[in-house]
Amino acid sequence: MKTKSFIAMIMLGISLNMQGQSIQFGDALKKRFVEFKVEAKYSGNRRMKLHIKNRKKENLAVNLESGRMFMPETGNVQPFVVTRPVAIRLDPNEEKDIWVEAVCGNSGASSPKEGLNFVETKMGSDFLIQTLHTMNDERVISKSFYQNVVWHFTNKHQIGSIYSDSDDSLTQQKVTNLICQLEGIKSSWYKIKYEASASGDDMEFSGRPINASGVLQFYNPERENLAVQITDTQGNVMNTVELYVNQPAGNTSIPIGINIGQFQTGKYVVRVVNEKNKVLKNWDIDVS
């Protein structure tokens, strides 16, 4: 029995030695265990290639963290933000090229062009990191969902801009609820979509909102005709979005889509009014 235990301990030690020391990427940099170079390269949906070198004479297991940002060597270009963590196994003095899942982290700048190098790195905010962990736990598949979340944290895009065309509604709600809880803000009743960038690059932000969609929930006291209007903050009607004839009394839910591309950037109000022009309920909307 003692012999078997001794052999097991030896095998465990060999296994641990083969795996090497496990360390976070940031800590490995601080201790000068590794050196790196990041380059913008295109491979399918991936744009970020990490070249990493083990400077130690022993095995190393480096964990590249989600939420880590890599800053470009030139100005007015967005940094990369790692969305999914990567476990990197390195032999002594080994060098590797690793493709990394990443999106951009500054909607006010252009997307990285192929061949551009990224020379510095830092971690994103704690709230961003926590949200990315949750998204990975929920197995989010949409790159645009990750991009919308990152731009919310790096550029303060409104909570209504966070949506996915691929992931289920419960997952999206869980992510947005988490962000609202972390930041102490209210959830949004609508989702806002933007025009594609002129370049066609999905990692560039056009800044031109084109549509807002959501569900208007309210109580209708009696059967009557209703209208959905959008007004400015002073109550001036900008547009009548929809008319509903002979709408039944009771709790009411109306799915709605609003073409907001015609409006200037600013705060507006969506409201439901009856035939007597009485306002049944208001909803704020931010066209930005």
N, C-alpha and C positions, 0 to 999 in steps of 0.2 A: 504493500500500500504506500509506504514511504517513497519507494522507488518511482511508482507511478506519479505521485504528487510532485516529486522532484523533476521528472521529465516534463510534466505539464507546465511547471513554472519556467523551465528552460524554453519550451515551445512558445509560451506567452511572451517571454522576453525577446525571443527572435522575431516574433510577429510584430511587437511594438517597435522594435528596432528597424524592421523593414518599412513600416508605415512612416516612421520618423516623427519628429516633434510636430504637434498640431498647433497652428498659430494663426491669428487673424492677419489679413493682408496689411492692415495699418500698423500692427505691432511688429510684423516682420520688416517693414520699412524702417521703423524707428530703431530697431536693433541692427539694421544693416544686414539682415539675413538674405535679403533679395534686392534686386534692382529690376526696373521695368521700363517699358516703352509702350505707349498706346498709339495706335494709328487708325485713322478712319479708312476702313476697307469694306467693300460690299461683298456679301455672301448671302444670297437669298434676302430674308428680312433682317439679317444682322449687319450691323455697320461698324462694330467695334472689335478690333483685334488687339489682344494684350500679349506682348512679348515679355516673359518673366524669366529671370535667371536666379538660380540658387547659388549664393555665394559661400555656402557652408560645405564642409567636407563630410556631410551626413545627410540622410534622407530628411525631407521636409514636407509637411502637409499644410498647405496654405489655403485658408478660407477667404475667398474674395467676397466681401460683404455686399448685400443689396443695400442701396442707398448711398453707395460710394460714388463720388463725383470726380471726373477727370477733366482738368481745365485745358483749353486749347492754347497753343503757343502764340496764336495771333488773336487780336481783338475782334469784337463783333461776330463771334462764332459761338454757338451754344456748346456748353460742356456736355459730356456724356454722363448719364446717371445709370448706374447698374440696377437693373430691376430684379434679376434672379441671382442668388448666390451661386458661386462656383467653387467646388473643392478641387484643388490642384495638387497632385502628387509630384514631387521633384526628387530625383536622385541627386547625389552629391555633385555640385557644380553643373547640374543640368540646366539647359535652356529650353523653353517651350513657347509655342504660339498657341493662344487660346482664343476661340471666338466667344464673345460675351454678349448676353442679352442686355441691351441698353436702349434708352430713349434720350431725348434732349432735355436740357434743363434751363433754358432761358428763351421764352417765346418771343422776346423782342429782338433776337439776333438770328442770323441765318444758320441753316443746318451745316454740319461738317461736310466738307468736300473730300473726295477720296484722296488719300495721301497725306492729309493733315495730321500732324503729331500733337499729342497731348502730354504735357510735361510735368504737371503738378496734380495732386490729388488731395481730397478732403472728404469728410463724411457730410451728408445732407442733414437736415434737421431731424430731431428725435421723432417728431410726428410723422414725417415722411417715411422714416425707417420702419416705424411701427405699422404704418398703413401698408407698405410693401410686404412686410412679413405676413400680414393678414391676407393680402391678395394672393401670395404664393401658397398659403395654407388652403385657400379656397380654390386653388388651381385655375386662376384667371387665365384665359387664353388670348384675349384681345390686346394687341400691342397698343392700339389707340386708347384703350382704357387706361393702361399704364401711363401713356403719354399725357392724357388729360389730368390724371391724378398728380403727376409730377409738376406739370405747369400750374396746377392749383397751388402747390406749396412754394414753387420757386418764383412765380409771377403773380400770385394772388388772384388767379382766375376764379370766377364765382363758382359756388358749389353746383349750380345748375349746369355747368359745362362738363361735369363728370358723368360720362355715360359710356356704354358699350353696345355695339351692334351685334356682338357675338355671345356675350356671357348672359346667363339667365338673370331675370329681374331681382330675384332674392339675393343673389351674390352682389349685384350692383347696390341694392338697398343696404346690405350689411356693410359694404365699404363706405358708402356715403354717410351712414349713421355713425360709423366709427369716427370719421373725420369731423362731423358735427360735434360729437361728444368730446373729442380731443381739443377742438378749438373753441368750444362753447358757443357755437353758432346754430341758427335755425336751419332745418332742411329746406330744400326748394321744392315747390309744387310743380315746377316745370323743368324740362331739359332744353338746353339751348345748343343749336348746332351752327357751325361756321362754314363759310365757303372754303373750298379747297384753295391752297396757296397757288399763286400764279405759276410757280415752277412745277407744280404737281407733286412736290416732295411732302410726304405726310409727316415729316419731322420739322416742317416750317409752319408757322401760324399766320393765317391771313388776317385775323383780327376783324373779319367782317361777318357779323351774325346774320343768319338768313332765316332761321326758323326756330320757334319755341313751341313745345308741345307738352301737354299735361292733361290732368283731369280736374275739372271744376266740380267741387262737391258743395252742395248748399241745400237749404230747405225752401221749397216752393209752397207758400201757404194756400194757393188755390189754382185750379186749372186756368191757364191763360197763356197768351203769347209772350214769349221772352226774347230778349236780344242780348248778345254778348258784344260788349264794346271795349275798345282800348282808348284810354284817355291820358292826358298828361297829368302831372301832379296837382294841377289847379282844377281838374275836372272837365277840361275842354275835350270834347270827343274828337279823337284822331281818326277813328275808323270803326265801323260796325263789322265785326268779324263774322257773325252768324246770327240767323233768325230761327227761332223754334216756335212752330205754330201749335196751339192747343196743348201745351206741355202739362202733363198730369200734376196734381198736387202731391206733396210729400217730399221725402229725402230724394235728392236728385244728383246724379253724376253725369257730367257731359265731357267726353273726351274731345279735345280741341287742339288744332294746330294753327299757329299764327305766323303769317309771313311778316317777319320783322325787318327784312332787308330794306324796306322803304323808310324806316324810322332812323332819326339821328341817334347817336349814342346818348343814353340818359335813362332816367327812372320814369316808368310809366305805371299805369294801373289798368288791370283787366277787371271788368265788372259785369254783372248780370242785372238787367233792368226789366221791369214788367211794362205792360201797356201804358200804365200811368207814369212811366219814367221813374218809378221808385226803385232805388238800388237795393237788391236783395243781398248782394255780397260783393266785396272787393278783394282782389289779389294783386299784390305788388309784383312787378317784373322789371328786371334790370337788363336793358339792351346795351350790352358792352362786350 
